[in-house]
Amino acid sequence: PEEISELPKGPQAGMGTEGPCHPWSGPSITLVLTMGRGSVPSSTLVALVPPPVSPLPPIVWQLKGRTQPSKAPQEPHSTATPVSVPVGQAWAFMTVAYFAIAPAFRYPKRLHKVVRRLVPNCDVRFLLSESGSTKGAAMVTAVASRVQAQRKQIDKVLALFQLTREQLEDVRGKMRAEFEYGLKKDTHLTATVKMLPTYVCGMPDGTEKGKFLALDLGGTNFRVLLVKIRSGRRSVRMYNKIFAIPLEIMQGTGEELFDHIVQCIADFLDYMGLKGAQLPLGFTFSFPCRQTSIDKGTLIEWTKGFKATDCEGEDMVDMLREAIKRRNEFDLDIVAVVNDTVGTMMTCGHEDPNCEIGLIAGTGSNMCYMEEMRNIELVEGDEGKMCINTEWGGFGDNGCIDDIRTQYDKKVDEGSLNPGKQRYEKMTSGMYLGEIVRQILIDLTKQGLLFRGQISERLRTRGIFETKFLSQIESDRLALLQVRRILQQLGLDSTCEDSIVVKEVCGAVSRRAAQLCGAGLAAVVEKRREDQGLEYLKITVGVDGTLYKLHPHFSRILQETVKELAPRCDVTLMLSEDGSGKGAALITAVAKRLQQAQKEN
């Protein structure tokens, strides 16, 4: 304290020059200053007090320049004489006396002043505690009891998304059975996993070359690409332009949708200076289609938010050709209509000959693979292989996985554009995972376990939790403060405790998605091993999709699940490079090569 100057040196008036010196030992007084939430001390002051002596040793102390010798008070009937004490002991005792007695009324003011100087950007408020050792103990007990009860309720919700080994094996077995139903002519129409022939019967062999156009329609954006392929592997150059598809076009008429697509193609041809060039074209159409040849695809049903009328049951290639005729500016040689999953497999097959499976884990969820022709009853011929587009998003539409669907999955399904359909996709794809999280958060808030029990208007809004937010929140490098900032961007005012719970919810939902996806993938690799009569299979899976690429844990959990459920398969997951664009061009190139070979024969 600024009022205390240095103690006088040597013997002073009123202090004895002889007498025993008391040893420096004795009890301590601990002054605890607590700040912030909880009861963890942020600063502890300890002062050692000399053992009590009788009479108390006289001490010379100086306040504001005045020196006053203290007189030792005598106990009644005491004849003790003053004793001399070491300067250090006197200083310590005087300091405690100063803090505890003399300036008692100045301490709070000075404490506030120092804190304001040290942290001028913080508004610190001090509250005087009452009965901290009794009332405080009771409060701690009550809070602990409340937290424990809330934790049980939260764990009960999260447990719904924790799949056991037996449940995952059951999903694998049911998926395998649905594969067989989809491949057989008698059960194909009622199968939930459609197992659609793609008429893609070959993989790139490195001899493909030329310029190709590729169209990519599979979400809210539409891409047009120019792909230049040179002989040999890894020799592909691409140029592309992205065009938005407005909601009113996605949910308008089929004619409006394809007129918009042709407008985008015209803009790209102008941009690249290719107006008038009749290039081979591959059309990546990432919706369930029934194909009768490589250039004919009939739309079975819209998914991913599309609802354009007069399209379901129609040939998408024919609708594209008619739209090109209506514009009457250019002509294109439409060689192939392909699914983005098939394009993903072809892209990786261009790099790795062992790649025979394609997987999409992004906005949607789907898988394709090379199947033995003898197993495909819908197509004539027993020789060779053909790529099958499983369209496994519909797995479970017959109720076979209802035992693992939660109340939150059902709410998401009921609020979707296609209730009762694509149930497996709604549990595994990025388009729906955020909505599952939102439904859980609403329920936990209603129970008073989140956001102080207040459901904000923002939280009531569908679609606020996008896949990218799940990926960001689950990042291991993200501190809770950053999680809170993300939630604040979403309009959710959260505490640190809320942020922890939200992170746990996101983790539970995405982990289940990766495990379910892994169980489906385990079913197909086991099928490929058995079909080839192998004891051990080595195979590569081409993978694409934002959920797989951007989520911090999805790919790891997916691979762990496949390894656990298909132990006799060595599965390599290979990230695809633009399967829907480059893959469409490669399929077109392979188709042109096979057509040329047929003509020569």
Secondary structure, 3 states (H helix, E strand, C coil): CCCECCCCCCCCCCCCCCCCCCCCCCCEEEEEEECCCCCCEEEEEEEECCCCCCCCCCCEEEECCEEEECCCCCCCCCCCCCCCCCHHHHHHHHHHHHHHCCCCCCHHHHHHHHHHHHCCCCCCCCCCCCCCCCHHHHHHHHHHHHHHHHHHHHHHHHHHHCCCHHHHHHHHHHHHHHHHHHHCCCCHHHCCCCCEECCCCCCCCCCCCEEEEEEEECCCEEEEEEEEECCCCCCEEEEEEEEECCHHHHCCEHHHHHHHHHHHHHHHHHHHCCCCCCCEEEEEECCCEEEEECCEEEECCCCCCCCCECCCCCEHHHHHHHHHHHHCCCCCEEEEEECHHHHHHHHHHCCCCCEEEEEEECCCEEEEEEEEHHHCCCCCCCCCEEEEECCHHHCCCCCCCHHHCCHHHHHHHHCCCCCCCCCCHHHHCHHHHHHHHHHHHHHHHHCCCCHHHCCCCCCCCCCCCCHHHHHHHCCCCCCHHHHHHHHHHCCCCCCHHHHHHHHHHHHHHHHHHHHHHHHHHHHHHHHHHHHCCCCCEEEEEEEECHHHHHCCCHHHHHHHHHHHHCCCEEEEEEECCCCCCHHHHHHHHHHHHHHHHHHHC
